[in-house]
Structures are given as C-alpha cells and as structure tokens.
Amino acid sequence: MAEGRNPWLSQPARPEPVAAETEERATRPTGPTTPQRGVPEPERDDRLPVLSQRRRAELWCVGAHGGAGETSFARLVEGWAAAEHGWPQVPGGATAQVVLTARSSMHGLQAAQNAATQWASGLVPDVNLLGLVIVADAPGRLPRPLRDFAKIVAGGVPRMWSVPWIESWRLGDDPQLSEAPHAVRRIVDDLRALTRPGATGTTNRKEPR
C-alpha cells in the first residue's frame, strides 16, 4: 500500500483567517465616539486652541500639553503630522483625523482629561477623535493613583493606548518605526487601520443638546 494520508481519517479543518477579526477587536471603541449631550464645557484656560492648518494629514497628533510626545509619535509614519497643542482645522472644512497624546504624569493626565472634555462637549469642529495615546513619563510601572486616574480619563475617549518609556526618544533620537517597541508598532497598526479609506471609524456628529 502506498504511503500517504489515511483516507479513513478525517482531515483537520483549516483555521479561518483571523487577521480581520483581530484588527476589529483592537480598534473597537471602548468609550464614547461622539460629543455627548450634557457634558459641561471646560474653562477657557483649560481648552486647547483651534489652529488653522495649511495642509492635510492622514493623522494629526495633538499634544494635550507641552512635552506630550506628539512630535515623536507623528514622525513614526509618513503622512502623519504633529498639530502641536491645538485642534487642527484643515482646508476646505474637511474632517481631521486626530489622536491625542499626553504624558502619564498627573499633569499630563489632567491635561488629557481637559482636552477630552473639550471634545466631548462639542466645542471642537470638524475633528474625528480616534483616541488617546498615553506616553510613559518615567521608566517602570505607574503608581497606583496614576493608573486609576488614567482609567478615568480613558473612559472619556473612544480608545486609549499606552506607550512605554523609550530612552532614545528622551535623548532626542529620530524615532524609527522599525526600531520602536512592539507596543508602539501595534498602536501604529491600529491607527493605520482606523484612518484607512473606508474604515469603519468614528464620526464627530454632535448630539443635540
């Protein structure tokens, strides 16, 4: 009898592709995706300005405060841009795809909360907020009070991602995606999926008050 597979044994079923399902789970919103009715407007001193931009970008990285890491993050992908510390208003009234960035310090998290509240109250025009990237402000595990507050802040944005401490970024080295930690590359993959044409992202339709 020729060697080969036994015809009397059923063959194991081939696993179904799971890449699309995994991507969907990774990008699925965990918080509100549009401004919410009844959210109080933050004080004027706690708001980020709306800044006119002369160009468009696939993704705008908006730092909630100084040193939030938006420039380093934007440099990871060609076509992304740092909007510094203001909500981008792009030419033609188009909707800007935006991700907030903030440090994991108490100051950074409070600034992120203020920015998220500004968006949630409906004060930010023509912005599609995809989520918040919290960038570690020091090596090691966050203290419990900061971890707890970060969870509260994350509840006010569509999604939240965490970037670990990266010493080379602190030293001013030019960020390279190929050399970035796995956690950073995973965040980039999520954001690329959310900004891909035809992606089932969020809208910034304001609910009636």
N, C-alpha and C positions, 0 to 999 in steps of 0.2 A: 504494500500500500504506500503510495507516495506520501511523503511528509507534507504537512501543511496544517491549516486550521481544521479543527474537528467540526464537520458540518452539522453535527447534532447539538453543538453548544451554541447558545445564542450569543451574538456579539454584543459587547457593551455599547450602549448608546453614546454617540459623540456628544461631548458637552456643548451646550448652546453658547454662542458668543455672549460675553457678559460685559464687554467694554462699555457699550452704550448705557447699560443699566447702572454700572458703577459710576460713570460720569454723571448720570442723572441724580444719583444719591448724593454725590459730592457737591453738586451745585444746587440742590434743592433748598429753598428758603427755610430758615429756622426762625425768622422774625417777620415783622411787617414789611411788605414790599411797596407800599404806597403811603403818602402822608395820611395821617389819621385824624378823624374828626375829634375835636375837643382837646388836642394836645396844646398846652399853653406855649406861646411864643417866648423864646428866651430873651433876656435883657439885651439891649443893643450892644453893650460892651462884650457880651458873650457870643455874638454872632460872627461868622466868617463873612467877609465881603463877597459880593458877586463881581467877578472880574471878566471883562471882555477879552476874548482870545481871537487873534487874527487867523488862526488855523484850526483845523480839526485834528482829532487824535482818536485812535481806536479805543483808548482808555486814558482817562485823566486820573492821576494820583493826586489827591488833595490832602495835604498835611493839616491836621486839626490844630497844630501848634508848631512853633519853631523846633527844628531838630526831630521831626516826626518820621524821617526816613523816606519821604515821598520821592526825593530825587534819586536815591539809590535804587528804590524799587522800580521807578519808571525807566531807568537805564537798562534794566534786565531785558526788555523787549523792544525791538524796533517798531515804531508806530505808537508807543505809549509816550505820555508826556506828563511832566510834573506841573501841576497848576499852582504850586507853592501853597499859599494859605488862603485860598479863596475858591468859591464855586465857579466853575468855568461857564461862560456864556459864549457859545460858539457862533460863527457866522450863519446867517440865514435862519436863525431861530431853531436850528436842529437840536435834538435831544443829545446831551452829552452823557456818555457812559462814564461813571465815576466810582472810584473806590477811595474810601477814607483811610488814612494811616495815622497812627498815634503810638507813642511810646507806652510801655507798660507801667510807668510810674503813676502815682496818684494824680499828679498834674496832667500827664498825658491822657489818662482815662477820663478825667473830668472834662478836658477839652473835647475829647471824642464824644462824650455824652452831650455836651452843649451843641456840637455840630449835628449830631443825630437828632436832637430835639428841634433844631432849626429846620432840618429837612422834614421831619415828621409833622411839624406844624403847618407846612405848606408854604413856607417863605422862599423856598429855592425854586426858581423857574427853570424848566427845561433841563432837568437833571434826572437821570436814571441811576439811583444809588444801588450798587451791586452788593456792597457790604463794607466791612471794616477790617483792616489789617492791623493787628497789634504787634508792634516790634519790640522785642525784649530790650529793656534799658540797662540790663546788667546780666552777667553770666549766672547760671543756676536757676533753681526753681523759684517762682514768685512766692512771696509771703502770702499767708492765708488771706489777710484783708484785701490785698490787691487781686487775688484770684476771685474772691467773692464779688468784688466791685466790677471786675471785668465781665463776669457773668451777667450782672445787672445791665451794664452798657450794651452787651451783645444782644440782649432782649429787645433793644430798640432799633436794630438794623436788620436788613434782610439776611445777612450772613456774617460770620466772623471767622477770621483766620489768625493764626499766631506764627510769628517769625522768631526763631531762636536768636540768641546772641551770636553775632558774626563779627569777630575781631577785625577782619580785614576791612569791613565797612567803616568801623570806628577809626581805622588808620587812614582812611581816605582812598583806599584802592578802588579802581574802577570795577564795579560789580559785573561779574560774568555769570550768565545763567548756567553755563556748563560746569562751573566750579561752585555753584551755590548748593547749600544743603538740600537734601531730599524734600524737606518740608517746604522750602521756598519754591522748588520746581513743581511741586504738587499744587501750590497756590496759583502759580502762573498757569498751569494747565486748566485749573478751574476757571480762572478769569478769561482765558482764551476761549473756553467753551461758552461762557456767558456772553462774550462780545462777538461771537461768530455770527455772520449774517444768517438770519432765520432761526437763531437760537430762541428758545422759549424763556427769555429773560423777564425782567420785571418792567413795569411801566410806572410812570410818575403821575398817573392820573390822580388829581386831588379830589378826595371825597367831599361832598357838600357839607357845609357846617350846619 
